[in-house]
Amino acid sequence: MNWSGGKDSALALYHALRNPTLRVSDLLTSVNAHYGRVSMHGVRVALLEEQARRIGLPLTRLELPEMPDMALYEQLMRATLAPLQAKGIRQAIFGDIYLEDLRRYREQQLAQVGLEAVFPLWQRPNADLLREYLDLGFRAVVVCVNEKYLDQSFCGRELNADFLRDLPPGVDSCGENGEYHSFVFDAPYFSSPIPFRRGELVRRTYAAPAGSAAPAPPASAAADETEPTPAPSPFDTGFWYCDLLPADEVAAQ
């Protein structure tokens, strides 16, 4: 299971666990090796490990440098997948909903190493997915927003009916275009909810790649106070992150 720790991967895992043709054996998550954060989401690895513990599945981390190019990313991914394949894994599950180019990329890359991609949520209407998410009792907090779509007031809020009702027109309610990312702290298959406390809100800017007018955050866009903030430029895009503190850090304060 390609596990980001957010809403879509959590709901995809729910369906995979109920599918009699699948046996989910492992979680795989991309993390920033330097800052110890989940890629793109900025969630601390300690909270990722709490999710895996409550699900009851082993966690494999794809350790990435700050700004890997595609060649390095694919090399590291193949090396991370090799031990999983050696123990019999033949499929990789994703929470993608309708981005055709992303699906094709995943299928092509996995086919090169003899793996099949599985998409339990594919082409399901947003309204159906969100209704199911709420009805099943999933709970998540929004940990990252792209300020191109949402202002900082949306970051740190619980992903619930009020959040969805407040989304501006034109924003994908499932966040499929990168409008927001979330951290699931309770799910039907968790042994218990994950305690945490909301920390500070941090803004980060990431410049567009050379020759592109479309900025994108690095694989490790983390809300870490030790990470230097790049100087803004006319082509920068801003992202807001809500730092979540694990229970042991909350208790220590």
MOBELDA-V242097 format. One record per pair of residues at least 12 apart in sequence whose C-alpha atoms are under 7 Angstrom apart, sorted by the first residue. I is the first residue (numbers start at 1). J is the second residue. Records with the same first field share a line. If there is no record, write none. Layout:
BEGIN
I->J + J
END
This chain:
BEGIN
1->24 + 26 + 27 + 28 + 92 + 93 + 94
2->27 + 28 + 29 + 92 + 93 + 94
3->27 + 28 + 29
4->29
5->48 + 183 + 184
6->181 + 182 + 183 + 184
7->140 + 182 + 183 + 184
8->95
9->94 + 95
11->133
12->94 + 95 + 120 + 121
15->120
16->120
25->57
26->57 + 58 + 59
27->57 + 58 + 59 + 60
28->59 + 60 + 61
29->60 + 61 + 62
30->61 + 62 + 63 + 64
31->61 + 62 + 63 + 64 + 220
32->63 + 64 + 65 + 66 + 219 + 220
33->63 + 64 + 65
34->65
37->220 + 222
38->220
39->219 + 220 + 221
40->219 + 220 + 221
41->143 + 144 + 181 + 221 + 222
42->220 + 221 + 222 + 223 + 241
43->243 + 244
46->246
47->246
50->194
54->190 + 191 + 192
55->189 + 190 + 191
62->77 + 80
66->218 + 219 + 220
67->218 + 219
90->115 + 116
91->115 + 116 + 117 + 118
92->115 + 116 + 117 + 118
93->117 + 118 + 119
94->118 + 119
95->119 + 120 + 121
96->119 + 121 + 122
97->121 + 122 + 123 + 124
98->122 + 123
126->173 + 174
136->188
137->187 + 188
138->186 + 187 + 188
139->159 + 184 + 185 + 186 + 187
140->158 + 159 + 182 + 183 + 184 + 185 + 186
141->156 + 157 + 158 + 159 + 182 + 183 + 184
142->155 + 156 + 157 + 158 + 159 + 180 + 181 + 182 + 183
143->155 + 156 + 181 + 182 + 183 + 241 + 242
144->180 + 181 + 182 + 239 + 240 + 241 + 242
145->179 + 180 + 181 + 239 + 240 + 241
146->178 + 179 + 180 + 238 + 239 + 240
147->238 + 239
149->171 + 179
150->179
152->240
155->240 + 241 + 242
156->198 + 242
195->246 + 247
196->244 + 245 + 246 + 247
197->244 + 245 + 246 + 250
198->242 + 243 + 244 + 245
199->242 + 243 + 244 + 245
200->242 + 243
201->240 + 241 + 242 + 243
202->223 + 240 + 241 + 242
203->238 + 239 + 240 + 241
204->229 + 238 + 239 + 240
205->229 + 230 + 232 + 236 + 237 + 238 + 239
206->236 + 237 + 238
207->235 + 236 + 237
208->235 + 236
213->235
215->235 + 236 + 237
223->241 + 242 + 243
END
